């Protein structure tokens, strides 16, 4: 709750947008309730579910992203997010908002994985620590360039559900790969809430 309130306080009191590729609008009432309880003016909270890449080119979706004063990426499947959104008008709208150039963006689980400069995309399903430590170039270790350009997470990769799923080994492998592949590494873990938020992100 505190992380959401922190972001809401920095959102400028406009429209909050929740982005996801599956699920429903359960976040809407929850976030609006937090804003009301904290006394933070908020015009609206809306969820957009992008089932297909074509939705990332829809003018209405792009306008929603452009005009949002805060963006939250729900959990889910980060490869779906990465493949559906990167290189689209939606991604461009997330990067540049004419109304809120410094709006906060955050996410949980797969949504958090999208935030840093290097993204573990999980294109071929999730890799476990033993597999990653045994072979740093195992086919399930898929690292891609981020597309949100979050200044606070430059030269960074994130990994959530860290202790719960014993991910120290794979995070160390991600960082080693970044160093070997000439990507300056810094790899934070997030727990227990697995939420990440950044202030001053280009939006």
C-alpha positions in Angstrom: 0.0 0.0 0.0 2.8 2.4 0.9 4.4 2.0 -2.5 1.2 2.9 -4.3 0.6 5.9 -2.1 4.2 7.1 -2.8 3.6 6.9 -6.5 0.1 8.5 -6.3 1.6 11.4 -4.3 4.0 12.0 -7.2 1.4 11.5 -10.0 0.1 15.0 -10.3 -3.4 14.0 -9.4 -4.4 12.9 -12.9 -5.4 9.6 -14.5 -3.8 6.4 -13.3 -3.3 3.7 -16.0 -2.8 0.0 -15.2 -1.4 -2.0 -18.2 -1.6 -5.8 -18.5 -1.9 -8.6 -21.1 -4.3 -10.8 -19.1 -6.6 -10.5 -16.1 -9.2 -7.8 -15.2 -9.6 -4.4 -13.7 -9.2 -5.5 -10.1 -6.5 -2.9 -9.5 -8.9 0.0 -10.3 -11.0 0.0 -7.1 -8.0 -0.9 -5.0 -5.8 2.0 -6.2 -8.6 4.5 -6.1 -9.4 3.4 -2.5 -5.8 4.0 -1.5 -5.8 7.4 -3.1 -9.0 8.3 -1.3 -7.8 7.0 2.1 -4.5 8.9 1.7 -6.2 12.1 0.6 -4.4 12.1 -2.7 -6.5 13.7 -5.5 -6.9 11.2 -8.4 -9.1 11.8 -11.4 -9.5 8.1 -12.4 -7.9 4.7 -12.4 -8.3 2.6 -15.5 -7.0 -0.8 -16.7 -6.2 -1.6 -20.3 -5.7 -5.3 -21.1 -3.7 -5.8 -24.3 -4.4 -9.3 -25.6 -2.7 -8.8 -28.9 0.2 -6.6 -30.3 -2.4 -4.8 -32.5 -3.8 -3.2 -29.3 -0.4 -1.4 -28.9 -1.2 0.4 -32.1 -4.7 1.4 -31.2 -5.1 5.2 -31.0 -7.3 5.0 -28.0 -4.8 2.8 -26.1 -1.9 5.1 -27.1 -3.8 8.2 -26.0 -4.6 6.6 -22.6 -0.9 5.9 -22.1 0.1 9.4 -23.3 -2.3 11.1 -20.9 -1.7 9.0 -17.8 -0.1 10.7 -14.8 1.0 7.4 -13.4 1.5 4.0 -15.0 1.4 0.6 -13.2 2.4 -2.7 -14.9 0.5 -5.6 -13.4 2.1 -9.0 -12.9 1.8 -11.7 -15.6 4.1 -12.9 -18.3 6.9 -10.6 -19.1 7.5 -12.1 -22.5 3.9 -11.2 -23.4 4.6 -7.7 -22.3 8.0 -7.4 -24.0 6.8 -8.9 -27.3 3.4 -7.1 -27.4 4.6 -3.6 -26.4 8.3 -3.0 -27.4 8.7 -1.0 -30.6 5.1 0.1 -30.7 3.3 3.4 -30.5 2.2 2.4 -27.0 5.8 2.1 -25.9 6.5 5.5 -27.4 3.6 7.0 -25.5 4.9 5.4 -22.3 8.3 7.1 -22.9 7.0 10.6 -23.7 3.9 12.2 -22.1 3.3 15.8 -23.0 1.3 16.4 -19.8 3.4 14.4 -17.3 7.1 14.3 -18.4 8.2 13.0 -15.0 5.3 10.7 -14.0 6.0 7.7 -11.9 5.9 4.2 -13.4 6.1 0.9 -11.5 5.2 -2.7 -11.6 5.0 -6.0 -9.8 6.5 -9.4 -10.8 6.6 -9.4 -14.6 5.6 -5.8 -14.6 8.7 -5.0 -12.5 10.9 -7.0 -14.9 10.0 -4.5 -17.6 11.4 -1.4 -15.8 15.2 -1.7 -16.0 17.6 -1.1 -18.9 18.1 -4.9 -19.2 15.1 -7.1 -19.2 15.0 -10.8 -18.5 12.4 -11.6 -21.1 11.6 -15.2 -20.2 11.0 -15.8 -23.9 11.5 -19.6 -23.5 9.9 -19.9 -20.1 11.6 -19.4 -16.7 15.1 -20.5 -16.0 16.0 -21.8 -12.5 19.2 -21.1 -10.6 20.8 -24.5 -11.1 20.3 -24.3 -14.9 21.7 -20.7 -15.0 24.8 -21.5 -12.9 25.5 -24.7 -14.9 25.4 -22.8 -18.2 25.3 -19.0 -18.3 24.3 -19.2 -22.0 21.5 -21.7 -21.5 18.7 -21.1 -24.0 16.3 -20.0 -21.4 18.5 -17.1 -20.3 17.1 -14.4 -22.6 18.2 -10.9 -21.8 16.9 -8.0 -23.9 17.2 -4.3 -24.1 14.6 -2.5 -22.1 12.3 0.0 -23.7 11.0 2.2 -20.8 14.4 4.0 -20.3 13.8 4.4 -16.6 16.7 6.6 -15.4 16.9 5.1 -11.9 17.3 1.6 -13.3 20.0 2.2 -16.0 22.5 -0.6 -16.2 20.2 -2.7 -14.1 18.3 -6.0 -14.3 15.6 -7.0 -11.7 14.5 -10.4 -10.4 11.4 -10.8 -8.3 10.1 -13.6 -6.1 13.7 -13.7 -5.1 14.0 -15.8 -1.9 10.7 -17.6 -2.4 11.9 -19.2 -5.7 15.7 -19.3 -4.8 16.7 -16.9 -7.6 20.1 -15.8 -6.3 21.9 -18.1 -8.7 20.1 -16.9 -11.8 20.4 -13.2 -10.8 24.2 -13.7 -10.4 24.2 -15.3 -13.8 22.2 -12.4 -15.4 24.7 -9.9 -13.9 27.7 -12.0 -15.2 26.1 -12.1 -18.6 25.6 -8.4 -18.6 29.3 -7.9 -17.7 30.5 -10.4 -20.3 28.3 -9.0 -23.0 29.4 -5.4 -22.2 26.3 -4.3 -20.4 27.3 -2.5 -17.2 25.6 -4.7 -14.5 23.7 -3.9 -11.3 21.1 -6.4 -10.2 18.7 -5.6 -7.4 16.5 -8.2 -5.9 13.0 -7.3 -4.8 11.1 -8.9 -1.9 8.8 -9.6 -0.2 6.2 -7.5 -2.0 8.0 -7.7 -5.4 7.0 -4.1 -6.3 9.1 -1.6 -8.0 8.4 2.1 -8.6 10.5 4.9 -10.0 10.1 8.7 -9.8 11.1 10.9 -12.6 10.8 8.2 -15.3 10.6 9.5 -18.8 6.9 9.3 -19.5 
